[in-house]
Amino acid sequence: MTGFVAMLRGINVGGRNMVKMDALKALHESLGFAAELREAVKANPLPQRLNEPNAYVIAFLSAEPADPGALDAYTGPEEMRLLGRELYIYYGEGMGRSKLTNTLIERKLGVRATARNWNTVTKLLELCEALEKSRKPKLVSS
């Protein structure tokens, strides 16, 4: 059975910006988020940055940017690579004071984005794979 991972931004299952849990669950069951997450981890273009997983993030984009080079003019200290719908960013000097914010990324690329650090991404993948493994049908011999 397939496991699903979604990184949601700005919604709640109660309170403001409410989304009904049953609708959210049905939507996730119809999408292949776990496979996308697995591919994003596998495609990692900056493997040398894995020694600082809290400073290394993947920004998951809502679509491939119309202009993939829109961030090329950015001259900050961050190292980044755009692969399809994922923007891999190494914040060597920390994210807190960086000018490469989610707002800037969204404005320049013209898409929505939500970012997670490498620790979170790989933990989500581990949880998803454990869920998939636990749901596999067990063969019973007679």
Secondary structure, DSSP 8 states (H G I E B T S, - for coil): ---------S-BSSSTTB--HHHHHHHHHTS-HHHHHHHHHHT-S-GGGTTSTTTEEEEEESS--SSTTTTTT--SS-EEEEETTEEEEE-TT-STT-S--HHHHHHHHTS-EEEEEHHHHHHHHHHHHHHHHHHS------
